Amino acid sequence: MSTKRKYDVYVAVFHGTPVDFYKYRHTGLWYEPEDDGTTFYAHVTGLEGEFRFQERWNYDPEGSRSFAKKVRVGTTKRPLTDSELVALSKSVSVDNDNPEFNCQQWVQYALLVLYENGLITEKEYNDGVNGMIDATMEAKDEHLG
């Protein structure tokens, strides 16, 4: 049987490329286990209309040269197995029919799934979304636009 554990949930925000505008900032969800388990990172990658879900185990976003900020969301209210965490993440809609869809919207949808499943509170959901928006708006090249 797979070990169940609680996770500290964060939004990882990365600098935008080719310029650091808020709309180019990449985001994903980063799960750090409360015990000595393996970290989990979930996000979508790709271009407009071609996004796909990607999971990464044992990945530390802070090690990336493009890492910008770690936004704390909260701690899961109940323990999850690795497979439950992956299944929840994969259940988040990848809305490739929407030309406005991007990784930031996917993170918002993913936080909503966590809230709807009782894993984070409404306040944590709102704080996570607002913290992500604030972090994307810190883009250093925004004044150039």
Secondary structure, DSSP 8 states (H G I E B T S, - for coil): ----B-EEEEEEEE--SSS--GGG-EEEEEEEESSS---EEEEEESSTT--EEEEEES--GGGSTTEEEEEEEEE-SS-B-HHHHHHHHHTS---TT-TT--HHHHHHHHHHHHHHTTSS-HHHHHHHHHHHHHHHTT-TTGGG-
